[in-house]
Amino acid sequence: MAKIEVDARGLSCPEPVILTMNAVKGNTDEIEVKVDTNIAKENVTRFLKGKKFKVEIEENKGEFSIKGKK
């Protein structure tokens, strides 16, 4: 299955979580979500872990790349 990428930079919660939720509805097993706030990082990470994804987070210049794999 293809990896899904979601760019939620510049968006306020709950928008990053909603975009992530809509992306994983397609029954994907790999996703990458880009956000630029700690709150969005924490909320998206919590959501993905709740959906049984293994989560890795990379930070680069105040932006976060949240990678989830089943």
mmCIF file as gemmi writes it, N, C-alpha and C atoms, coordinates in Angstrom:
data_model
loop_
_atom_site.group_PDB
_atom_site.id
_atom_site.type_symbol
_atom_site.label_atom_id
_atom_site.label_alt_id
_atom_site.label_comp_id
_atom_site.label_asym_id
_atom_site.label_entity_id
_atom_site.label_seq_id
_atom_site.pdbx_PDB_ins_code
_atom_site.Cartn_x
_atom_site.Cartn_y
_atom_site.Cartn_z
_atom_site.occupancy
_atom_site.B_iso_or_equiv
_atom_site.pdbx_formal_charge
_atom_site.auth_seq_id
_atom_site.auth_asym_id
_atom_site.pdbx_PDB_model_num
ATOM 1 N N . MET Axp A 1 ? 0.837 -1.185 0 1 0 ? 1 A 1
ATOM 2 C CA . MET Axp A 1 ? 0 0 0 1 0 ? 1 A 1
ATOM 3 C C . MET Axp A 1 ? 0.882 1.249 0 1 0 ? 1 A 1
ATOM 4 N N . ALA Axp A 2 ? 0.451 2.279 -0.656 1 0 ? 2 A 1
ATOM 5 C CA . ALA Axp A 2 ? 1.232 3.507 -0.759 1 0 ? 2 A 1
ATOM 6 C C . ALA Axp A 2 ? 1.236 4.276 0.551 1 0 ? 2 A 1
ATOM 7 N N . LYS Axp A 3 ? 2.321 4.971 0.763 1 0 ? 3 A 1
ATOM 8 C CA . LYS Axp A 3 ? 2.423 5.83 1.945 1 0 ? 3 A 1
ATOM 9 C C . LYS Axp A 3 ? 1.623 7.104 1.685 1 0 ? 3 A 1
ATOM 10 N N . ILE Axp A 4 ? 0.877 7.528 2.687 1 0 ? 4 A 1
ATOM 11 C CA . ILE Axp A 4 ? 0.095 8.757 2.591 1 0 ? 4 A 1
ATOM 12 C C . ILE Axp A 4 ? 0.855 9.866 3.304 1 0 ? 4 A 1
ATOM 13 N N . GLU Axp A 5 ? 0.899 11.036 2.679 1 0 ? 5 A 1
ATOM 14 C CA . GLU Axp A 5 ? 1.531 12.192 3.306 1 0 ? 5 A 1
ATOM 15 C C . GLU Axp A 5 ? 0.485 13.273 3.541 1 0 ? 5 A 1
ATOM 16 N N . VAL Axp A 6 ? 0.516 13.844 4.744 1 0 ? 6 A 1
ATOM 17 C CA . VAL Axp A 6 ? -0.409 14.909 5.119 1 0 ? 6 A 1
ATOM 18 C C . VAL Axp A 6 ? 0.422 16.116 5.558 1 0 ? 6 A 1
ATOM 19 N N . ASP Axp A 7 ? 0.201 17.252 4.924 1 0 ? 7 A 1
ATOM 20 C CA . ASP Axp A 7 ? 0.891 18.479 5.317 1 0 ? 7 A 1
ATOM 21 C C . ASP Axp A 7 ? -0.094 19.343 6.089 1 0 ? 7 A 1
ATOM 22 N N . ALA Axp A 8 ? 0.062 19.353 7.41 1 0 ? 8 A 1
ATOM 23 C CA . ALA Axp A 8 ? -0.857 20.115 8.271 1 0 ? 8 A 1
ATOM 24 C C . ALA Axp A 8 ? -0.14 21.307 8.902 1 0 ? 8 A 1
ATOM 25 N N . ARG Axp A 9 ? 0.972 21.717 8.305 1 0 ? 9 A 1
ATOM 26 C CA . ARG Axp A 9 ? 1.699 22.875 8.836 1 0 ? 9 A 1
ATOM 27 C C . ARG Axp A 9 ? 0.844 24.123 8.673 1 0 ? 9 A 1
ATOM 28 N N . GLY Axp A 10 ? 0.878 24.975 9.691 1 0 ? 10 A 1
ATOM 29 C CA . GLY Axp A 10 ? 0.119 26.213 9.647 1 0 ? 10 A 1
ATOM 30 C C . GLY Axp A 10 ? -1.328 26.073 10.086 1 0 ? 10 A 1
ATOM 31 N N . LEU Axp A 11 ? -1.754 24.867 10.399 1 0 ? 11 A 1
ATOM 32 C CA . LEU Axp A 11 ? -3.132 24.63 10.818 1 0 ? 11 A 1
ATOM 33 C C . LEU Axp A 11 ? -3.209 24.493 12.332 1 0 ? 11 A 1
ATOM 34 N N . SER Axp A 12 ? -4.33 24.919 12.893 1 0 ? 12 A 1
ATOM 35 C CA . SER Axp A 12 ? -4.557 24.809 14.342 1 0 ? 12 A 1
ATOM 36 C C . SER Axp A 12 ? -5.383 23.569 14.632 1 0 ? 12 A 1
ATOM 37 N N . CYS Axp A 13 ? -5.172 23.002 15.814 1 0 ? 13 A 1
ATOM 38 C CA . CYS Axp A 13 ? -5.975 21.846 16.222 1 0 ? 13 A 1
ATOM 39 C C . CYS Axp A 13 ? -7.427 22.283 16.321 1 0 ? 13 A 1
ATOM 40 N N . PRO Axp A 14 ? -8.353 21.42 15.933 1 0 ? 14 A 1
ATOM 41 C CA . PRO Axp A 14 ? -8.173 19.998 15.63 1 0 ? 14 A 1
ATOM 42 C C . PRO Axp A 14 ? -7.902 19.678 14.157 1 0 ? 14 A 1
ATOM 43 N N . GLU Axp A 15 ? -7.63 20.659 13.317 1 0 ? 15 A 1
ATOM 44 C CA . GLU Axp A 15 ? -7.471 20.386 11.89 1 0 ? 15 A 1
ATOM 45 C C . GLU Axp A 15 ? -6.418 19.329 11.548 1 0 ? 15 A 1
ATOM 46 N N . PRO Axp A 16 ? -5.205 19.366 12.136 1 0 ? 16 A 1
ATOM 47 C CA . PRO Axp A 16 ? -4.232 18.311 11.797 1 0 ? 16 A 1
ATOM 48 C C . PRO Axp A 16 ? -4.736 16.905 12.136 1 0 ? 16 A 1
ATOM 49 N N . VAL Axp A 17 ? -5.437 16.775 13.244 1 0 ? 17 A 1
ATOM 50 C CA . VAL Axp A 17 ? -5.972 15.458 13.63 1 0 ? 17 A 1
ATOM 51 C C . VAL Axp A 17 ? -7.075 15.036 12.658 1 0 ? 17 A 1
ATOM 52 N N . ILE Axp A 18 ? -7.926 15.971 12.261 1 0 ? 18 A 1
ATOM 53 C CA . ILE Axp A 18 ? -9.009 15.644 11.321 1 0 ? 18 A 1
ATOM 54 C C . ILE Axp A 18 ? -8.43 15.209 9.972 1 0 ? 18 A 1
ATOM 55 N N . LEU Axp A 19 ? -7.418 15.936 9.483 1 0 ? 19 A 1
ATOM 56 C CA . LEU Axp A 19 ? -6.779 15.542 8.221 1 0 ? 19 A 1
ATOM 57 C C . LEU Axp A 19 ? -6.15 14.151 8.333 1 0 ? 19 A 1
ATOM 58 N N . THR Axp A 20 ? -5.511 13.889 9.47 1 0 ? 20 A 1
ATOM 59 C CA . THR Axp A 20 ? -4.896 12.572 9.696 1 0 ? 20 A 1
ATOM 60 C C . THR Axp A 20 ? -5.969 11.492 9.757 1 0 ? 20 A 1
ATOM 61 N N . MET Axp A 21 ? -7.055 11.771 10.468 1 0 ? 21 A 1
ATOM 62 C CA . MET Axp A 21 ? -8.163 10.82 10.588 1 0 ? 21 A 1
ATOM 63 C C . MET Axp A 21 ? -8.726 10.474 9.201 1 0 ? 21 A 1
ATOM 64 N N . ASN Axp A 22 ? -8.939 11.486 8.379 1 0 ? 22 A 1
ATOM 65 C CA . ASN Axp A 22 ? -9.46 11.246 7.035 1 0 ? 22 A 1
ATOM 66 C C . ASN Axp A 22 ? -8.471 10.452 6.191 1 0 ? 22 A 1
ATOM 67 N N . ALA Axp A 23 ? -7.185 10.694 6.362 1 0 ? 23 A 1
ATOM 68 C CA . ALA Axp A 23 ? -6.159 9.985 5.589 1 0 ? 23 A 1
ATOM 69 C C . ALA Axp A 23 ? -6.106 8.506 5.949 1 0 ? 23 A 1
ATOM 70 N N . VAL Axp A 24 ? -6.255 8.161 7.223 1 0 ? 24 A 1
ATOM 71 C CA . VAL Axp A 24 ? -6.152 6.751 7.613 1 0 ? 24 A 1
ATOM 72 C C . VAL Axp A 24 ? -7.453 5.99 7.397 1 0 ? 24 A 1
ATOM 73 N N . LYS Axp A 25 ? -8.541 6.7 7.063 1 0 ? 25 A 1
ATOM 74 C CA . LYS Axp A 25 ? -9.796 6.001 6.741 1 0 ? 25 A 1
ATOM 75 C C . LYS Axp A 25 ? -9.622 5.095 5.538 1 0 ? 25 A 1
ATOM 76 N N . GLY Axp A 26 ? -8.67 5.425 4.681 1 0 ? 26 A 1
ATOM 77 C CA . GLY Axp A 26 ? -8.409 4.622 3.495 1 0 ? 26 A 1
ATOM 78 C C . GLY Axp A 26 ? -7.71 3.315 3.81 1 0 ? 26 A 1
ATOM 79 N N . ASN Axp A 27 ? -7.597 2.979 5.095 1 0 ? 27 A 1
ATOM 80 C CA . ASN Axp A 27 ? -7.009 1.721 5.534 1 0 ? 27 A 1
ATOM 81 C C . ASN Axp A 27 ? -5.54 1.606 5.147 1 0 ? 27 A 1
ATOM 82 N N . THR Axp A 28 ? -4.811 2.698 5.299 1 0 ? 28 A 1
ATOM 83 C CA . THR Axp A 28 ? -3.389 2.703 4.986 1 0 ? 28 A 1
ATOM 84 C C . THR Axp A 28 ? -2.583 2.09 6.122 1 0 ? 28 A 1
ATOM 85 N N . ASP Axp A 29 ? -1.377 1.643 5.797 1 0 ? 29 A 1
ATOM 86 C CA . ASP Axp A 29 ? -0.53 1.09 6.855 1 0 ? 29 A 1
ATOM 87 C C . ASP Axp A 29 ? 0.72 1.938 7.074 1 0 ? 29 A 1
ATOM 88 N N . GLU Axp A 30 ? 0.823 3.068 6.332 1 0 ? 30 A 1
ATOM 89 C CA . GLU Axp A 30 ? 1.96 3.962 6.528 1 0 ? 30 A 1
ATOM 90 C C . GLU Axp A 30 ? 1.525 5.394 6.219 1 0 ? 30 A 1
ATOM 91 N N . ILE Axp A 31 ? 1.872 6.304 7.128 1 0 ? 31 A 1
ATOM 92 C CA . ILE Axp A 31 ? 1.475 7.703 6.976 1 0 ? 31 A 1
ATOM 93 C C . ILE Axp A 31 ? 2.579 8.598 7.507 1 0 ? 31 A 1
ATOM 94 N N . GLU Axp A 32 ? 2.716 9.775 6.885 1 0 ? 32 A 1
ATOM 95 C CA . GLU Axp A 32 ? 3.625 10.798 7.387 1 0 ? 32 A 1
ATOM 96 C C . GLU Axp A 32 ? 2.84 12.1 7.476 1 0 ? 32 A 1
ATOM 97 N N . VAL Axp A 33 ? 2.85 12.694 8.671 1 0 ? 33 A 1
ATOM 98 C CA . VAL Axp A 33 ? 2.116 13.937 8.912 1 0 ? 33 A 1
ATOM 99 C C . VAL Axp A 33 ? 3.121 15.009 9.304 1 0 ? 33 A 1
ATOM 100 N N . LYS Axp A 34 ? 3.063 16.153 8.611 1 0 ? 34 A 1
ATOM 101 C CA . LYS Axp A 34 ? 3.956 17.27 8.929 1 0 ? 34 A 1
ATOM 102 C C . LYS Axp A 34 ? 3.155 18.345 9.656 1 0 ? 34 A 1
ATOM 103 N N . VAL Axp A 35 ? 3.669 18.753 10.818 1 0 ? 35 A 1
ATOM 104 C CA . VAL Axp A 35 ? 3.024 19.797 11.625 1 0 ? 35 A 1
ATOM 105 C C . VAL Axp A 35 ? 4.097 20.755 12.127 1 0 ? 35 A 1
ATOM 106 N N . ASP Axp A 36 ? 3.653 21.904 12.635 1 0 ? 36 A 1
ATOM 107 C CA . ASP Axp A 36 ? 4.63 22.887 13.104 1 0 ? 36 A 1
ATOM 108 C C . ASP Axp A 36 ? 4.346 23.42 14.501 1 0 ? 36 A 1
ATOM 109 N N . THR Axp A 37 ? 3.555 22.684 15.285 1 0 ? 37 A 1
ATOM 110 C CA . THR Axp A 37 ? 3.354 23.054 16.692 1 0 ? 37 A 1
ATOM 111 C C . THR Axp A 37 ? 3.446 21.808 17.565 1 0 ? 37 A 1
ATOM 112 N N . ASN Axp A 38 ? 3.849 22.028 18.819 1 0 ? 38 A 1
ATOM 113 C CA . ASN Axp A 38 ? 3.93 20.907 19.765 1 0 ? 38 A 1
ATOM 114 C C . ASN Axp A 38 ? 2.563 20.294 20.024 1 0 ? 38 A 1
ATOM 115 N N . ILE Axp A 39 ? 1.539 21.138 20.122 1 0 ? 39 A 1
ATOM 116 C CA . ILE Axp A 39 ? 0.202 20.624 20.416 1 0 ? 39 A 1
ATOM 117 C C . ILE Axp A 39 ? -0.278 19.72 19.285 1 0 ? 39 A 1
ATOM 118 N N . ALA Axp A 40 ? -0.083 20.155 18.044 1 0 ? 40 A 1
ATOM 119 C CA . ALA Axp A 40 ? -0.481 19.316 16.909 1 0 ? 40 A 1
ATOM 120 C C . ALA Axp A 40 ? 0.314 18.017 16.905 1 0 ? 40 A 1
ATOM 121 N N . LYS Axp A 41 ? 1.613 18.102 17.204 1 0 ? 41 A 1
ATOM 122 C CA . LYS Axp A 41 ? 2.458 16.896 17.256 1 0 ? 41 A 1
ATOM 123 C C . LYS Axp A 41 ? 1.906 15.913 18.287 1 0 ? 41 A 1
ATOM 124 N N . GLU Axp A 42 ? 1.607 16.418 19.475 1 0 ? 42 A 1
ATOM 125 C CA . GLU Axp A 42 ? 1.103 15.548 20.543 1 0 ? 42 A 1
ATOM 126 C C . GLU Axp A 42 ? -0.252 14.943 20.183 1 0 ? 42 A 1
ATOM 127 N N . ASN Axp A 43 ? -1.155 15.751 19.629 1 0 ? 43 A 1
ATOM 128 C CA . ASN Axp A 43 ? -2.495 15.252 19.312 1 0 ? 43 A 1
ATOM 129 C C . ASN Axp A 43 ? -2.477 14.24 18.171 1 0 ? 43 A 1
ATOM 130 N N . VAL Axp A 44 ? -1.703 14.506 17.125 1 0 ? 44 A 1
ATOM 131 C CA . VAL Axp A 44 ? -1.615 13.564 16.001 1 0 ? 44 A 1
ATOM 132 C C . VAL Axp A 44 ? -0.947 12.27 16.462 1 0 ? 44 A 1
ATOM 133 N N . THR Axp A 45 ? 0.098 12.395 17.275 1 0 ? 45 A 1
ATOM 134 C CA . THR Axp A 45 ? 0.781 11.202 17.795 1 0 ? 45 A 1
ATOM 135 C C . THR Axp A 45 ? -0.181 10.347 18.626 1 0 ? 45 A 1
ATOM 136 N N . ARG Axp A 46 ? -0.939 10.989 19.498 1 0 ? 46 A 1
ATOM 137 C CA . ARG Axp A 46 ? -1.908 10.268 20.34 1 0 ? 46 A 1
ATOM 138 C C . ARG Axp A 46 ? -2.948 9.56 19.464 1 0 ? 46 A 1
ATOM 139 N N . PHE Axp A 47 ? -3.439 10.255 18.452 1 0 ? 47 A 1
ATOM 140 C CA . PHE Axp A 47 ? -4.441 9.661 17.556 1 0 ? 47 A 1
ATOM 141 C C . PHE Axp A 47 ? -3.864 8.432 16.847 1 0 ? 47 A 1
ATOM 142 N N . LEU Axp A 48 ? -2.657 8.56 16.275 1 0 ? 48 A 1
ATOM 143 C CA . LEU Axp A 48 ? -2.068 7.437 15.536 1 0 ? 48 A 1
ATOM 144 C C . LEU Axp A 48 ? -1.794 6.249 16.453 1 0 ? 48 A 1
ATOM 145 N N . LYS Axp A 49 ? -1.3 6.506 17.658 1 0 ? 49 A 1
ATOM 146 C CA . LYS Axp A 49 ? -1.062 5.404 18.6 1 0 ? 49 A 1
ATOM 147 C C . LYS Axp A 49 ? -2.372 4.719 18.964 1 0 ? 49 A 1
ATOM 148 N N . GLY Axp A 50 ? -3.44 5.489 19.066 1 0 ? 50 A 1
ATOM 149 C CA . GLY Axp A 50 ? -4.756 4.917 19.347 1 0 ? 50 A 1
ATOM 150 C C . GLY Axp A 50 ? -5.258 4.029 18.212 1 0 ? 50 A 1
ATOM 151 N N . LYS Axp A 51 ? -4.749 4.282 16.996 1 0 ? 51 A 1
ATOM 152 C CA . LYS Axp A 51 ? -5.113 3.475 15.83 1 0 ? 51 A 1
ATOM 153 C C . LYS Axp A 51 ? -4.093 2.37 15.585 1 0 ? 51 A 1
ATOM 154 N N . LYS Axp A 52 ? -3.242 2.108 16.575 1 0 ? 52 A 1
ATOM 155 C CA . LYS Axp A 52 ? -2.262 1.015 16.555 1 0 ? 52 A 1
ATOM 156 C C . LYS Axp A 52 ? -1.106 1.23 15.581 1 0 ? 52 A 1
ATOM 157 N N . PHE Axp A 53 ? -0.757 2.496 15.334 1 0 ? 53 A 1
ATOM 158 C CA . PHE Axp A 53 ? 0.428 2.79 14.542 1 0 ? 53 A 1
ATOM 159 C C . PHE Axp A 53 ? 1.637 2.883 15.461 1 0 ? 53 A 1
ATOM 160 N N . LYS Axp A 54 ? 2.802 2.431 14.963 1 0 ? 54 A 1
ATOM 161 C CA . LYS Axp A 54 ? 4.065 2.685 15.65 1 0 ? 54 A 1
ATOM 162 C C . LYS Axp A 54 ? 4.521 4.045 15.154 1 0 ? 54 A 1
ATOM 163 N N . VAL Axp A 55 ? 4.859 4.944 16.073 1 0 ? 55 A 1
ATOM 164 C CA . VAL Axp A 55 ? 5.109 6.334 15.708 1 0 ? 55 A 1
ATOM 165 C C . VAL Axp A 55 ? 6.564 6.72 15.935 1 0 ? 55 A 1
ATOM 166 N N . GLU Axp A 56 ? 7.136 7.393 14.936 1 0 ? 56 A 1
ATOM 167 C CA . GLU Axp A 56 ? 8.459 8.009 15.048 1 0 ? 56 A 1
ATOM 168 C C . GLU Axp A 56 ? 8.298 9.489 14.744 1 0 ? 56 A 1
ATOM 169 N N . ILE Axp A 57 ? 9.012 10.325 15.484 1 0 ? 57 A 1
ATOM 170 C CA . ILE Axp A 57 ? 8.906 11.771 15.282 1 0 ? 57 A 1
ATOM 171 C C . ILE Axp A 57 ? 10.29 12.33 14.999 1 0 ? 57 A 1
ATOM 172 N N . GLU Axp A 58 ? 10.381 13.105 13.936 1 0 ? 58 A 1
ATOM 173 C CA . GLU Axp A 58 ? 11.621 13.814 13.62 1 0 ? 58 A 1
ATOM 174 C C . GLU Axp A 58 ? 11.34 15.309 13.715 1 0 ? 58 A 1
ATOM 175 N N . GLU Axp A 59 ? 12.279 16.05 14.292 1 0 ? 59 A 1
ATOM 176 C CA . GLU Axp A 59 ? 12.121 17.5 14.386 1 0 ? 59 A 1
ATOM 177 C C . GLU Axp A 59 ? 13.203 18.169 13.55 1 0 ? 59 A 1
ATOM 178 N N . ASN Axp A 60 ? 12.804 19.198 12.803 1 0 ? 60 A 1
ATOM 179 C CA . ASN Axp A 60 ? 13.754 19.948 11.994 1 0 ? 60 A 1
ATOM 180 C C . ASN Axp A 60 ? 13.328 21.409 11.968 1 0 ? 60 A 1
ATOM 181 N N . LYS Axp A 61 ? 14.094 22.263 12.626 1 0 ? 61 A 1
ATOM 182 C CA . LYS Axp A 61 ? 13.841 23.708 12.642 1 0 ? 61 A 1
ATOM 183 C C . LYS Axp A 61 ? 12.419 24.06 13.077 1 0 ? 61 A 1
ATOM 184 N N . GLY Axp A 62 ? 11.956 23.424 14.132 1 0 ? 62 A 1
ATOM 185 C CA . GLY Axp A 62 ? 10.647 23.753 14.686 1 0 ? 62 A 1
ATOM 186 C C . GLY Axp A 62 ? 9.474 23.085 13.988 1 0 ? 62 A 1
ATOM 187 N N . GLU Axp A 63 ? 9.763 22.26 12.988 1 0 ? 63 A 1
ATOM 188 C CA . GLU Axp A 63 ? 8.693 21.51 12.329 1 0 ? 63 A 1
ATOM 189 C C . GLU Axp A 63 ? 8.88 20.029 12.661 1 0 ? 63 A 1
ATOM 190 N N . PHE Axp A 64 ? 7.761 19.308 12.691 1 0 ? 64 A 1
ATOM 191 C CA . PHE Axp A 64 ? 7.794 17.91 13.078 1 0 ? 64 A 1
ATOM 192 C C . PHE Axp A 64 ? 7.258 17.037 11.948 1 0 ? 64 A 1
ATOM 193 N N . SER Axp A 65 ? 7.942 15.933 11.745 1 0 ? 65 A 1
ATOM 194 C CA . SER Axp A 65 ? 7.474 14.918 10.798 1 0 ? 65 A 1
ATOM 195 C C . SER Axp A 65 ? 7.113 13.694 11.628 1 0 ? 65 A 1
ATOM 196 N N . ILE Axp A 66 ? 5.831 13.368 11.63 1 0 ? 66 A 1
ATOM 197 C CA . ILE Axp A 66 ? 5.327 12.248 12.422 1 0 ? 66 A 1
ATOM 198 C C . ILE Axp A 66 ? 5.091 11.086 11.465 1 0 ? 66 A 1
ATOM 199 N N . LYS Axp A 67 ? 5.86 10.013 11.653 1 0 ? 67 A 1
ATOM 200 C CA . LYS Axp A 67 ? 5.746 8.86 10.763 1 0 ? 67 A 1
ATOM 201 C C . LYS Axp A 67 ? 5.085 7.712 11.512 1 0 ? 67 A 1
ATOM 202 N N . GLY Axp A 68 ? 4.021 7.211 10.927 1 0 ? 68 A 1
ATOM 203 C CA . GLY Axp A 68 ? 3.3 6.108 11.536 1 0 ? 68 A 1
ATOM 204 C C . GLY Axp A 68 ? 3.287 4.891 10.639 1 0 ? 68 A 1
ATOM 205 N N . LYS Axp A 69 ? 3.583 3.724 11.229 1 0 ? 69 A 1
ATOM 206 C CA . LYS Axp A 69 ? 3.543 2.456 10.485 1 0 ? 69 A 1
ATOM 207 C C . LYS Axp A 69 ? 2.791 1.443 11.3 1 0 ? 69 A 1
ATOM 208 N N . LYS Axp A 70 ? 2.018 0.623 10.604 1 0 ? 70 A 1
ATOM 209 C CA . LYS Axp A 70 ? 1.309 -0.46 11.302 1 0 ? 70 A 1
ATOM 210 C C . LYS Axp A 70 ? 2.169 -1.687 11.316 1 0 ? 70 A 1
